[in-house]
Amino acid sequence: MKFEFVEFNSVNDFLLGLNAYFSAPGLRPFVPLDQYKGFLIHMTSLGNLQDELVMLVFIAKATLPQGTIEFDLVTKQYTKVDSITRPDKLYFVITEPAFSTLAEQAIEAFVALRQR
């Protein structure tokens, strides 16, 4: 498996970046995010490259509260909410797995790449 990374320096930039990659006019993304070992991570498959799976990993050394996060593009602020209520906001679901082999591999590859 091969990982390609998009790194962000802050939670706000991370949420803005995900919106830029996954939104389309008239659609509001509802994106799952993993919080794992101090990183926010979202992974998506880019497909196969010469029989090797390529994963695009959005990553930031940051944390968010578990649950649903409402993000306002105008103010670039996020708030933890109990439900999805506003069509003019973006929503992200933050989960914190106890263990994830894929996240482990991605973080290991990311740290190795950053240490070069």
C-alpha positions in Angstrom: 0.0 0.0 0.0 1.2 3.5 -0.8 0.2 6.7 1.0 0.0 10.2 -0.5 -0.4 12.9 2.2 -2.0 16.3 2.4 -0.8 17.9 5.7 -2.5 20.8 7.4 -1.1 23.0 10.2 -4.4 23.6 12.0 -7.8 22.2 12.6 -9.5 25.0 10.7 -7.2 24.5 7.7 -7.8 20.7 7.9 -11.6 21.3 7.8 -11.3 23.9 5.0 -9.1 21.5 3.0 -11.5 18.6 3.3 -14.3 20.9 2.2 -12.3 22.0 -0.8 -11.6 18.4 -1.9 -15.1 16.9 -1.2 -17.7 19.5 -1.8 -19.6 20.4 -5.0 -22.0 23.2 -5.6 -25.3 22.6 -3.8 -23.9 19.7 -1.8 -22.8 19.8 1.9 -20.3 17.2 2.8 -20.8 15.0 5.8 -17.3 13.6 6.2 -16.1 11.0 8.8 -12.8 11.8 10.5 -10.7 9.6 12.7 -8.9 11.0 15.6 -6.0 8.6 16.4 -2.9 9.1 18.5 -3.0 12.9 18.4 -3.8 13.1 14.6 -6.9 14.0 12.7 -7.0 11.7 9.7 -9.3 11.2 6.7 -8.3 8.6 4.2 -9.7 7.9 0.7 -8.6 5.5 -1.9 -7.1 6.9 -5.1 -7.2 3.5 -6.8 -4.4 1.1 -7.9 -1.1 2.1 -9.3 0.7 -0.9 -10.8 -1.2 -3.3 -8.5 -0.5 -1.2 -5.4 -3.4 0.5 -3.6 -2.8 4.2 -3.2 -4.5 6.0 -0.3 -4.8 9.8 -0.1 -4.4 10.8 3.6 -5.5 14.2 4.9 -3.7 14.6 8.2 -3.1 17.2 10.9 -1.4 17.0 14.3 -4.5 18.2 16.1 -7.6 16.9 17.9 -11.3 17.7 18.0 -14.0 16.5 20.4 -15.7 13.2 19.4 -19.1 13.5 17.8 -20.5 15.9 15.2 -18.7 19.1 14.4 -20.5 21.9 12.6 -18.1 24.1 10.5 -18.8 27.6 9.2 -16.9 28.4 6.0 -17.5 32.2 6.4 -16.1 32.5 10.0 -13.8 29.4 9.7 -15.0 28.3 13.2 -16.2 24.9 14.3 -18.6 23.9 17.1 -19.6 20.6 18.6 -23.3 20.0 18.0 -25.8 17.3 18.8 -27.5 17.2 15.5 -27.3 18.3 11.9 -29.7 21.2 11.5 -28.3 23.9 9.1 -28.0 23.4 5.3 -25.5 26.4 5.2 -23.0 24.6 7.4 -20.6 21.7 6.9 -20.6 18.7 9.2 -17.9 16.2 10.2 -18.2 13.1 12.4 -15.2 12.6 14.6 -14.6 9.1 15.8 -11.7 7.8 17.9 -11.0 4.1 17.2 -9.3 2.1 19.9 -7.0 0.6 17.2 -6.7 1.0 13.5 -4.1 -0.9 11.4 -4.6 1.5 8.5 -4.2 4.6 10.6 -1.1 3.0 12.3 0.5 2.4 8.8 -0.4 5.9 7.6 1.0 7.6 10.7 4.2 5.5 10.5 4.6 6.4 6.8 3.9 10.1 7.5 6.3 10.4 10.4 9.0 8.7 8.4 8.4 11.0 5.4 8.5 14.1 7.7 11.8 13.0 9.3 13.7 13.0 5.9 
